Structure formats: C-alpha cells, structure tokens
C-alpha cells in the first residue's frame, strides 16, 4: 500500500509537470492594452497537440483590472470584474458567471500552484478582445489583449497597434502587401514647418515611422522637428525599455545635424537591439529621421 501511495504521488507530480514537456511551447509573450504582462513563475504556454494557448488567470485578470481570489476547499478561482463574479473550478470547463452556467472550450488547470485557463476564456468570459500576433524578431508568439477594443478582421496586429498609438487609420496596398499612413497634403501645408509623420508596415519586412520636413523653406535651420511619434512608437512596442532615452537622444542629434547643415549631411544609420528585436534609426537627404523595427 505504501509503495502504491508513493507511485500515485509520483504520477500526480508528473501530471502537474506536463506543460514543461515537449508537447508544450512556452515561447509566448502576453500584452494587455499594449503593456507586457509579467509572469513571475508559471509562464503562458501553447498546447501544440491541441493548438490551444493557456495563460495564468491571475496576472492577466489583474492586468484587466479584476480582483482574483482562490477558494482552496473548492479548488475554485474567483474573479470579480466590473460587478461581474466569475467562478472557475479546476478540471472542469463549466464556469459560473453571476451564478449562471457558461461553458468554455477546455477546463482550467492547476500548474505549479497557478490556475491556467484557455485563452478563449479571456474573450468569452472576461469580455476582452484577443489577437494572436505571428512571431517577430525573438521568435516568440505574441498574445495581444485589449479591453473593450474589437480588432478589425484581416488587419495585422502590428498595424492595429500603430493605429492605436498614433490615432490614425492606415490603408492597405494589397499588391505589395503593405499598410501605410500619409497625412493629407492640406494638413502638411497647414504646418508652417512643413513637417509631417508617415507610417508604414510591410509584411515580413518592417515597421517604419518617418518624420520629414520640407527643404523648400527659406531657412531649413529654423525648422522645428517634433520627434514625439518616434517616442510614442518605442513606448508602445517596448514599454519601459531602458534604451529608449538613448535612442531618443540619438534621434534628436540626427535631426539637429540635418537642420544645422541645411541638408548637406550624408545618410546615417544606427542599429539597436531591444528584446531581441532589431531597431534602426536613419536620417538622410537633409530632411528626415526615421525609426524602423525590422522583422
């Protein structure tokens, strides 16, 4: 009997350790409203056999402003969000929402003392919008969760993010598989410095934010160059990264050199690596500074 008990305990431990096996991929980054979610112990993972993504319930729910509690006697996670009470018991795909029964596509699991739930729980029960972004740079898959935002079908996740960051609408060129934003001419000419920002996204290529100003002005040295779009893009894609101040200082230096030279300085480019992602600053032609995030 004692040997049997030891064997059962060993089997139970192995069951809990299943997500670390070859059938599970832990290369998943999760963002809520464009902010990365930090998982101190148990990480999100993909069940590659079932093609299903699991996320730790507490950290995603709290990032969405919910309060999470645990009833150990019932093995049940309790989530309260916006006056809604959700009760989820380990090992079942039946969820109670304000006392009413709802069903999700897979049961919650307890892994490393953390409740993990299928990603569809987030959209179907918590009511947030979920996007899956293809791996970029580091090779990690990316889960993008937005509170109260419905993604537009067929629009790449990074295009949607650029639109949210800059408050614009990008248009698609289906022939060369690009999306771009170019400000209306009247908007550019209304700016006395003739400065403007353009955005572009190329499938399998890069994201680019370019700030340009007109060379036809009487004295290009007096042009005021607003680098805020580059700052906003860096903050949106790499929130809190310690290299951002260094990159912004270099962008200002590039802009100042181009203005001071009146457009005579040669092309310049500088590369950085943020979270395994190649980021490049460029300037040239005397009248532009651009940021590129290279795929």
ABEGO torsion letter per residue (X at the ends): XAAAAAAAAAAAAAAAAAAABAABBABBBBBBGGBBBBBABBBBBBBAAAGBBBBBAAAAAAAAGBBBBBBAAAGBBBBBBGGBBBBBBBGBABBBBGGBBBBBABBBBBBGGBBBBBAAAAAAAAGBBBBBBBBBGAGBBBBBBBBGBBBBBGBBAAAAAAAAAAGBBBBBBAAAGBBBBBBBAAAAAABAAGBBBBBBBBBGBBBBBBBBBBAABABAAABBBBAAAAAAAAAAABBGBAAAAAAAAAAAAAAAAAAAAGGABBBBBBBBBBGGBBBBBBBEGGABBBBBBBX
